[in-house]
Amino acid sequence: MVHPDEPLLLVPGLALVNFRMETLLQVKGENVLYFNLLDKGITLITGCGHGGIFNLLNYARDTFKGGQQIYALYGGLHISPFEEWDGERDKVVEALKEYHIGQIGCNHCTGIKAVEKMIAAGLPVIRGTARHGSKTDLFLGSGDVLEL
């Protein structure tokens, strides 16, 4: 069992963390994998990032040795899942720059507009191929590979 907010060490360099949260669809809790990749830094893999992308990134910084160096972030970042946009979301994109993330691989709930803004801001977004029915090449989708 994964206790909320307590990392469960699966093997050396790989931890699973369950974050307390609840969505409108009654999803309770979200698991995030944290990898410490030798000579690269921490990699986060999340589902939809409902817990807040900065909460997940700051958790790495505050909890794991080497957590200041974020190598990669992959998953749904839940910035603009319904394609809404405003000045607060612009601030989110700008704040992501402060983490100096090496690679960002986004999924659907990040939002197309959010990924376009991330690319325009110079963030290191890894694009997909849009094959196998993916809606856009802005996201990594079915059949795409993210090399870490």
C-alpha positions in Angstrom: 0.0 0.0 0.0 1.2 3.5 -0.8 0.5 5.9 2.0 -0.3 9.5 0.8 2.6 11.8 0.6 5.1 9.1 1.7 7.5 7.8 -0.9 7.5 4.1 -1.4 10.9 3.0 -2.5 10.4 0.3 -5.2 14.0 -0.2 -6.0 17.0 2.0 -5.4 16.5 5.2 -7.5 12.8 4.6 -8.1 10.0 5.8 -5.8 6.2 5.8 -6.0 4.3 8.7 -4.3 0.6 8.9 -3.8 -0.7 12.5 -3.6 -3.9 13.3 -1.8 -6.4 15.0 -4.1 -9.9 14.5 -5.5 -11.3 15.4 -8.9 -14.8 16.4 -9.9 -15.1 12.8 -11.3 -14.4 11.4 -7.8 -10.9 10.2 -8.6 -9.1 10.1 -5.2 -5.4 10.3 -5.1 -2.8 10.2 -7.9 0.4 8.2 -8.2 3.6 9.7 -9.5 6.9 7.9 -10.2 10.1 9.5 -9.3 13.3 8.2 -10.9 16.8 9.2 -10.0 18.7 8.7 -13.3 22.5 8.4 -12.7 24.3 11.5 -13.9 21.1 13.1 -15.2 18.8 13.9 -12.3 15.2 13.3 -11.3 12.5 12.2 -13.7 8.8 12.5 -12.9 6.2 10.4 -14.6 2.6 11.4 -13.8 -0.9 10.6 -15.1 -2.9 13.9 -15.3 -1.0 16.0 -12.8 -4.1 16.8 -10.9 -2.1 17.5 -7.8 -0.5 20.6 -9.5 2.7 20.5 -11.5 4.5 22.7 -9.1 3.5 20.6 -6.1 5.0 17.5 -7.9 8.2 19.4 -8.9 8.7 20.9 -5.4 8.1 17.5 -3.8 11.1 16.2 -5.8 13.2 19.2 -4.7 12.2 18.9 -1.0 12.2 15.1 -0.7 14.8 13.4 -2.9 18.6 13.7 -2.9 19.4 15.5 -6.1 15.9 16.8 -6.4 17.0 20.2 -7.4 18.1 18.8 -10.8 15.0 17.8 -12.7 16.0 15.9 -15.8 12.6 15.1 -17.3 8.9 15.5 -16.7 6.5 13.3 -18.5 2.7 13.0 -18.4 -0.4 15.2 -18.3 0.5 18.5 -16.8 -3.2 19.6 -16.4 -2.4 23.2 -17.3 -5.2 23.8 -19.8 -7.2 20.6 -20.2 -10.2 22.4 -21.7 -8.1 24.8 -23.8 -9.0 27.8 -21.6 -6.2 30.4 -21.3 -5.5 33.5 -19.2 -2.7 35.4 -17.6 -2.4 32.9 -14.7 -1.6 30.2 -17.2 1.0 32.4 -18.8 2.6 32.7 -15.4 2.6 28.9 -15.1 4.5 28.5 -18.3 7.0 31.2 -17.3 7.5 29.6 -13.9 8.3 26.3 -15.4 11.5 27.8 -16.9 12.8 28.3 -13.3 13.1 24.6 -12.9 15.5 24.1 -15.8 13.9 20.9 -16.8 15.9 19.0 -19.5 12.9 17.3 -21.3 9.2 17.8 -21.1 6.9 15.2 -22.6 3.2 16.2 -22.4 0.0 14.2 -22.6 -3.5 15.2 -23.5 -4.7 17.0 -20.4 -1.8 19.5 -20.6 -3.8 21.2 -23.4 -2.8 22.0 -26.9 -2.7 25.8 -26.2 -0.4 25.2 -23.1 2.1 23.1 -25.2 2.1 25.7 -27.9 2.9 28.4 -25.3 5.6 26.2 -23.7 7.3 25.7 -27.1 7.1 29.5 -27.8 8.6 30.1 -24.4 11.6 27.9 -25.3 10.8 25.0 -22.9 12.3 21.7 -24.1 9.1 20.0 -25.2 9.6 16.5 -26.8 7.1 16.2 -29.6 5.3 13.1 -30.7 4.5 11.8 -34.2 0.7 12.0 -34.3 0.5 8.5 -35.7 -1.9 5.9 -34.5 -4.7 8.4 -34.0 -3.0 11.0 -31.8 -4.8 14.3 -32.1 -1.6 16.3 -32.5 2.2 15.9 -32.7 2.5 18.3 -29.7 1.9 15.3 -27.4 3.7 12.0 -27.1 1.1 9.4 -28.1 0.6 5.8 -29.0 3.7 4.4 -30.6 5.9 7.3 -29.6 9.1 6.7 -27.5 10.6 9.0 -24.9 14.2 8.2 -24.3 15.6 9.0 -20.9 
